[in-house]
């Protein structure tokens, strides 16, 4: 079978969110600073990038978002008004209000990324990678139940 597609992996870049229960999520990359997030976004530029941060980091983050090709931005709102800060990226932004909600979103987004990557591997005829992706998708979905 000819290779028609190039499956893309995903990475979730967490900006200063070291207190989350992420040990079960394989896609997570911790970024302790804005500069580190920008550097990691360049390292993983071929991946589907998902970014998560708290609302107090949005102003800083907005200064580098034009330089990053990202799929989704998750904002854990801790009281700041972020409407104007995130303005042009609002269609890619999901605002949550608890760490539990954020973890549920990160788990289900991980599941969807693994699932979609698996479908691409199936199109390429690579059933081994398809199975690995589907197992990871089920694991992420199962982990999301801890945050309901």
C-alpha positions in Angstrom: 0.0 0.0 0.0 1.4 3.4 -0.9 1.9 6.0 1.8 -0.6 8.8 1.3 -0.4 10.6 4.6 2.2 11.5 7.1 0.7 10.9 10.6 1.3 13.8 13.0 1.9 13.2 16.7 0.7 15.7 19.2 2.4 17.4 22.1 0.7 19.3 25.0 2.9 22.2 26.2 2.0 23.1 29.8 3.1 26.6 30.8 3.9 26.7 34.6 1.3 24.0 35.4 3.6 21.6 37.3 0.9 20.8 39.9 -1.3 18.9 37.5 -1.7 15.1 37.8 -0.1 14.4 34.4 1.9 11.3 35.0 -0.5 9.2 32.9 -0.5 11.5 29.9 2.4 10.7 27.5 1.9 13.8 25.3 2.8 16.3 28.1 5.8 18.6 27.9 6.4 20.8 30.9 7.5 24.4 30.1 8.5 26.3 33.2 8.8 29.7 31.3 7.5 31.4 28.2 11.0 31.2 26.6 11.0 27.4 27.3 7.5 27.1 25.7 8.7 29.0 22.6 11.8 26.8 22.4 9.8 23.6 22.8 7.3 24.8 20.2 10.2 25.0 17.7 11.5 21.6 18.7 8.0 20.0 18.2 7.0 22.2 15.2 6.1 19.1 13.2 3.6 18.0 15.9 0.1 19.1 16.6 0.7 21.6 19.4 -1.8 22.0 22.3 -0.9 24.7 24.9 -2.3 25.0 28.4 -1.7 27.8 30.9 -3.4 29.9 33.6 -5.2 33.1 32.8 -2.5 35.2 34.5 0.0 34.0 31.8 -2.2 35.0 28.9 -0.6 38.4 28.4 2.9 37.0 28.3 1.7 34.1 26.1 -0.1 36.4 23.6 3.3 38.0 22.8 4.6 34.7 21.4 1.5 33.1 20.0 1.9 34.7 16.5 5.2 32.7 16.3 3.6 29.3 17.1 1.4 27.2 15.0 -0.9 25.6 17.5 -4.1 23.6 17.4 -5.7 24.5 20.8 -5.2 26.7 23.8 -6.6 25.7 27.1 -6.8 28.5 29.7 -7.3 27.7 33.4 -9.1 30.9 34.4 -8.1 32.1 37.9 -10.1 35.4 37.7 -8.5 37.5 35.0 -10.4 38.9 32.1 -8.8 37.3 29.1 -11.3 38.3 26.4 -9.1 41.1 24.9 -5.8 39.3 25.5 -6.8 36.1 23.6 -8.9 38.0 21.0 -7.6 36.7 17.7 -7.1 33.2 19.0 -10.5 32.9 20.7 -11.7 30.3 18.1 -8.9 28.0 19.2 -9.3 28.7 23.0 -11.1 26.7 25.6 -11.5 28.3 29.0 -11.9 26.1 32.1 -12.4 27.1 35.7 -10.9 24.1 37.7 -7.9 21.9 37.4 -10.3 19.0 37.2 -11.9 20.5 34.1 -8.5 21.2 32.6 -7.3 17.6 33.2 -10.5 16.2 31.7 -10.0 18.4 28.5 -6.3 17.4 28.3 -7.2 13.7 28.6 -9.9 13.8 26.0 -7.8 15.9 23.6 -5.0 13.3 24.1 -7.4 10.6 23.2 -8.6 12.4 20.1 -5.0 13.0 19.0 -4.0 9.4 19.4 -7.2 8.2 17.7 -6.6 10.5 14.7 -3.0 9.6 14.5 -4.0 5.9 14.5 -6.4 6.5 11.7 -3.6 7.9 9.6 -1.5 4.9 10.3 -4.3 2.7 9.2 -4.5 4.6 5.9 -0.8 3.9 5.5 -1.3 0.2 6.2 0.7 0.2 9.5 -1.5 -1.8 11.8 1.1 -2.1 14.5 1.2 1.7 15.0 -2.6 1.9 14.6 -3.0 -0.6 17.5 -0.4 1.3 19.6 -2.3 4.6 19.0 -5.6 3.1 19.8 -4.3 1.6 23.1 -2.9 5.0 24.0 -6.3 6.6 23.1 -8.2 4.2 25.3 -5.7 4.7 28.2 -6.2 8.5 27.9 -9.9 8.1 27.9 -9.8 5.8 30.9 -7.6 8.3 32.7 -10.1 11.1 32.0 -12.7 9.3 34.1 -10.7 10.3 37.2 -11.6 13.9 36.6 -15.4 13.6 36.3 
